[in-house]
Amino acid sequence: MEILTGIAGPVLAFVLLVVPLIVVHELGHLIVARLRGIDVPEFGIGFPPRLFTLLRGRRTELTINALPLGGFVRMAGSEEGDTDPAGWERATLTSKVLVMVAGVAMNVVVAFLLMLLLSGPLAERASILLADVQPGSPAAAAGLLPGDRILGVEGETFDRFDSPLRSLPERAGESVRVTVETPGQTAREVSMTLRTAAEAAGQGYMGVQIASIDGAGALSRPIGDVLGLAVTRTWDAGTSILGALGSFITSPFRPSDGTSSVAGPIGIAVGVSAAAGQLGFSGLLHIAALLSANLAVLNLLPIPPLDGGRVAALFLRRLLGEVRGRRVERQLVTGGAVLMLALFAWISLGDILNLFGVDR
């Protein structure tokens, strides 16, 4: 029973967090396909076998399927040589490209809207709980103790969804004002001189060990700042996956800090399940926003069967001619699918080894 309970949490986290983002992605394909005159007989949540039809529309039926791993859009006339005038094969190149890109656009929109909520109505201040203070460190000299909370630096409060001490490297070696709260006492300001960059290597600028970063109440900001921050966070979330992929290629699972550079579905589900209580509703929305932006960028990669790869194959098919282009497209899709499965298996292996603490 304990094993089943341990498995249920990550599975539930994956189904509730990742699957809706995939379904939204597929919904983008559906909407644009219909707008461009391409018939879509089925929009499926989960993968076959089919369990039941939830809604039977005039042109599309919504089905619920047994494997809760995502969703799919079944377009009419998708078989090679099909002559259905409202089918995929008869659609223009422009329509096909727009349909493919629509899924990416939906994930970007979802990521932005979630970041907008987290930057505005759901924005939270953060406090940093100290687990330890190094003897002889700037923090120790300023009187900080384990159990204290840092509430801000230079009068600026922390945002729960930013790296709270990210500005310290810019102030290396300088004196800064730090807002500190000791349990049972009123918050106070202390002054400390941060370590230089050379002194901070391996020790930190303040010389503290963080126990946790917790919510500390609502955070308000002007609407213009909310919009700008949402755009920046969405952009950062999308581009960060490229750096992680680069680290994964050069050093699979094991970057310089000894942690996994890329987590697969297993690692994400286990991590979210374990931290769900601490993350809270806003924290889960933040992870969903990050994942949605990541899905958008990953799907732009020119690797079939990803959307970017499908678009590249469409243009290659136009360039090489219909007969030769179809053959090359099939080869690319097959090769890309094998590559993606191998990559998925490799990352999942890393997730599993991480669970059991196996060194690689």
C-alpha positions in Angstrom: 0.0 0.0 0.0 2.9 2.4 0.8 4.4 1.8 -2.6 1.0 2.5 -4.3 0.7 5.7 -2.3 4.2 6.7 -3.3 3.3 6.1 -7.0 -0.1 7.8 -6.9 1.2 11.2 -5.9 3.6 11.7 -8.9 1.0 10.2 -11.3 -1.7 12.6 -10.1 0.8 15.5 -10.3 1.6 14.6 -13.9 -2.1 14.2 -14.9 -3.2 17.4 -13.3 -0.2 19.6 -14.3 1.4 18.3 -17.5 -1.6 16.7 -19.3 -3.7 19.9 -19.4 -0.8 21.8 -21.0 -0.6 19.2 -23.8 -4.4 19.3 -24.2 -4.3 23.1 -24.6 -1.5 22.7 -27.1 -3.6 20.3 -29.2 -6.6 22.7 -28.8 -4.5 25.3 -30.6 -4.2 22.9 -33.6 -7.9 22.2 -33.5 -9.0 25.8 -33.5 -6.8 26.9 -36.3 -7.5 23.8 -38.4 -11.2 24.6 -38.2 -10.6 28.2 -39.0 -8.6 27.2 -42.1 -11.3 24.9 -43.3 -9.7 21.6 -42.3 -12.1 19.1 -40.9 -11.3 17.6 -37.5 -13.4 14.5 -36.8 -12.0 13.9 -33.3 -10.4 15.8 -30.5 -9.1 13.3 -27.9 -8.1 13.8 -24.3 -5.8 11.0 -23.5 -4.7 8.3 -25.9 -6.6 5.3 -27.2 -8.3 3.0 -26.5 -11.3 5.2 -26.4 -13.4 5.0 -23.2 -16.4 7.1 -24.3 -17.5 10.2 -26.3 -18.0 13.1 -24.0 -19.4 15.5 -26.6 -20.6 14.8 -30.2 -20.5 18.1 -32.1 -21.6 18.8 -35.7 -18.0 18.5 -37.0 -15.9 17.3 -34.1 -16.4 14.8 -31.3 -14.7 15.1 -28.0 -13.5 11.7 -26.7 -12.0 10.5 -23.4 -9.4 7.9 -23.8 -7.8 5.3 -21.5 -4.1 6.5 -21.4 -4.0 9.9 -19.6 -0.7 11.0 -21.2 -1.9 14.0 -23.3 -4.2 14.5 -26.1 -4.5 14.4 -29.9 -6.3 15.9 -32.9 -7.4 13.6 -35.7 -7.7 15.5 -38.9 -9.6 14.4 -41.9 -7.7 13.4 -45.0 -4.4 12.9 -43.3 -3.6 9.7 -45.2 -1.1 10.0 -48.1 -2.9 10.6 -51.4 -6.3 11.4 -49.7 -8.5 13.6 -51.9 -10.9 14.9 -49.3 -11.1 18.6 -50.2 -11.5 19.5 -46.5 -8.7 17.2 -45.4 -5.1 17.8 -44.3 -3.5 16.6 -47.5 -5.5 19.0 -49.6 -4.8 22.0 -47.4 -2.4 24.8 -48.5 1.1 25.0 -47.2 0.1 28.2 -45.3 -2.7 26.5 -43.6 -0.6 23.6 -42.5 2.1 25.8 -41.1 -0.4 27.9 -39.2 -2.0 24.8 -37.7 1.4 23.5 -36.6 2.5 26.8 -35.1 -0.9 27.3 -33.3 -0.1 24.7 -30.7 3.1 26.5 -29.8 1.2 29.8 -29.7 -1.4 28.4 -27.3 1.4 27.3 -24.8 3.0 30.7 -25.0 -0.4 32.4 -24.3 -1.1 30.1 -21.3 2.4 30.7 -19.9 2.0 34.5 -20.3 -1.5 34.5 -18.7 -0.2 32.5 -15.7 2.8 34.7 -15.3 0.4 37.7 -15.5 -1.6 36.4 -12.6 1.5 35.6 -10.6 3.0 39.0 -11.3 -0.2 40.9 -10.4 -3.2 39.5 -8.5 -1.4 36.5 -7.1 2.0 38.2 -6.5 3.5 37.3 -3.2 6.3 38.7 -1.1 8.8 36.2 0.2 10.9 35.7 3.3 14.1 33.7 3.5 14.3 31.4 6.5 17.9 30.9 7.6 19.1 27.4 8.5 22.6 28.4 9.5 25.0 31.4 9.6 28.7 30.8 9.0 30.9 31.9 11.9 32.9 35.0 10.9 30.7 35.8 7.9 29.2 39.1 7.1 25.8 37.8 8.3 27.3 36.7 11.6 29.0 40.1 12.0 25.6 41.8 11.5 24.1 39.6 14.3 22.0 37.3 12.1 21.2 33.9 13.7 19.7 30.6 12.5 15.9 30.9 12.5 16.0 34.5 11.5 14.2 35.6 8.3 15.6 38.0 5.7 12.7 40.1 4.3 14.5 42.4 1.9 17.7 44.1 0.7 18.1 47.8 0.4 14.5 48.4 1.2 13.3 46.1 -1.7 11.0 43.3 -0.8 11.4 39.9 -2.4 9.1 38.3 -4.9 8.4 34.7 -4.2 8.8 33.7 -7.8 12.2 35.4 -8.4 15.6 34.4 -7.1 15.5 36.6 -4.0 19.2 37.3 -3.6 20.0 37.6 -7.3 21.2 41.2 -6.9 24.0 40.3 -4.4 26.7 39.7 -7.1 26.1 43.3 -8.4 26.8 44.6 -4.8 29.8 42.3 -4.1 32.2 43.9 -1.6 29.7 46.7 -0.8 27.8 47.6 2.3 24.1 46.8 2.1 21.0 47.3 4.3 19.2 44.0 5.1 15.7 43.8 6.6 15.7 41.0 9.2 13.0 39.5 11.4 13.8 37.5 14.5 11.0 35.2 15.8 8.9 37.2 18.3 10.5 40.5 17.5 9.8 43.4 15.2 11.6 43.5 11.8 14.8 45.6 11.9 17.4 46.8 9.4 21.0 45.8 9.8 24.0 46.7 7.7 26.6 44.3 6.4 29.5 44.4 4.0 29.2 41.6 1.5 32.1 39.4 0.5 33.8 40.1 -2.8 33.2 37.7 -5.7 36.5 36.0 -5.0 35.7 35.6 -1.2 32.2 34.4 -1.9 33.2 31.5 -4.1 31.8 28.4 -2.4 30.7 30.4 0.7 28.2 33.0 -0.5 28.1 36.7 -0.3 26.4 36.8 3.1 27.5 33.5 4.5 24.1 32.0 5.2 22.4 28.7 4.5 18.8 29.0 3.4 16.3 26.6 4.9 13.3 27.7 2.8 11.8 30.6 0.9 8.2 31.1 2.0 5.3 33.4 1.1 5.0 36.5 3.3 1.8 38.2 2.1 0.5 40.0 -1.0 2.8 42.1 -3.1 1.3 44.9 -5.2 2.9 46.7 -8.1 1.7 49.1 -10.9 -0.1 47.5 -13.9 2.7 48.5 -16.3 5.3 46.7 -14.1 3.0 43.7 -14.0 2.8 43.5 -17.8 6.5 44.0 -18.3 7.4 41.4 -15.6 5.0 38.8 -17.1 6.6 39.3 -20.6 10.1 39.0 -19.1 9.2 35.9 -17.0 7.6 34.2 -20.0 10.6 34.9 -22.1 13.1 33.7 -19.4 11.1 30.5 -18.8 11.1 29.7 -22.5 14.8 30.4 -23.2 16.0 28.7 -20.0 15.2 25.3 -21.5 17.7 25.9 -24.3 20.5 26.3 -21.8 19.4 23.2 -19.9 19.4 21.2 -23.1 22.8 22.5 -23.9 24.0 21.3 -20.5 22.4 18.0 -21.0 24.1 17.4 -24.4 27.5 18.3 -23.0 27.0 16.5 -19.6 23.9 14.3 -19.4 22.3 14.3 -15.9 25.5 15.6 -14.2 26.4 19.2 -14.6 29.1 20.8 -12.4 26.9 21.1 -9.3 26.1 17.4 -9.3 22.4 17.9 -10.0 20.3 16.8 -13.0 20.4 19.4 -15.8 17.2 18.1 -17.4 14.3 16.4 -15.7 11.8 14.3 -17.6 8.1 13.7 -16.9 9.0 11.3 -14.0 11.4 13.7 -12.4 9.0 16.6 -12.7 6.0 14.6 -11.4 8.0 13.3 -8.4 9.4 16.7 -7.6 6.1 18.5 -7.8 4.4 15.7 -5.7 7.0 15.9 -3.0 6.9 19.7 -2.8 3.2 20.3 -3.4 2.5 21.2 0.2 5.2 23.8 0.4 4.5 25.2 -3.1 0.8 25.9 -2.6 -1.6 26.9 -5.3 0.5 29.8 -6.6 3.6 27.7 -6.6 1.9 25.0 -8.7 0.7 27.7 -11.1 4.2 28.9 -11.4 5.5 25.5 -12.4 2.6 25.1 -14.9 3.7 28.5 -16.4 7.3 27.3 -16.7 6.3 24.0 -18.2 4.0 25.7 -20.7 6.8 28.0 -21.9 9.2 25.0 -22.1 6.7 23.0 -24.1 6.4 25.9 -26.6 10.1 26.2 -27.1 10.7 22.4 -27.3 8.0 22.1 -29.9 9.7 24.7 -32.1 12.8 22.5 -32.4 13.3 21.3 -36.0 13.0 17.7 -35.1 10.1 15.6 -36.4 7.6 14.7 -35.0 7.7 18.0 -33.0 5.8 20.9 -34.6 9.0 22.7 -35.7 10.2 19.5 -37.3 6.8 19.0 -39.1 7.0 22.6 -40.4 10.6 22.0 -41.7 9.4 18.8 -43.3 6.6 20.6 -45.1 9.0 23.1 -46.6 11.4 20.4 -47.5 8.6 18.5 -49.2 7.7 21.6 -51.2 11.4 22.1 -52.2 12.1 18.4 -53.2 8.8 17.9 -55.0 5.8 15.8 -54.1 7.0 12.2 -54.6 10.6 12.6 -53.3 9.4 15.1 -50.6 6.9 12.6 -49.2 9.6 9.9 -49.0 12.1 12.2 -47.3 9.3 13.4 -44.9 8.5 9.9 -43.9 12.1 9.1 -43.2 12.6 12.3 -41.2 9.4 11.7 -39.1 10.4 8.1 -38.5 14.0 9.0 -37.6 12.9 11.9 -35.4 10.4 9.7 -33.6 13.1 7.2 -32.8 15.4 10.0 -31.6 12.7 11.5 -29.4 11.9 8.1 -27.9 15.6 7.4 -27.2 15.9 10.9 -25.6 12.8 10.3 -23.5 14.1 6.9 -22.4 17.5 8.4 -21.6 16.1 11.3 -19.5 13.6 9.0 -17.8 16.5 6.6 -16.9 18.2 9.6 -15.2 15.0 10.4 -13.3 14.8 6.9 -12.1 18.4 6.7 -11.0 18.0 10.0 -9.2 15.0 8.5 -7.3 17.2 5.7 -6.0 20.2 7.9 -5.4 22.4 6.0 -7.9 25.5 7.8 -8.9 26.2 7.9 -12.7 
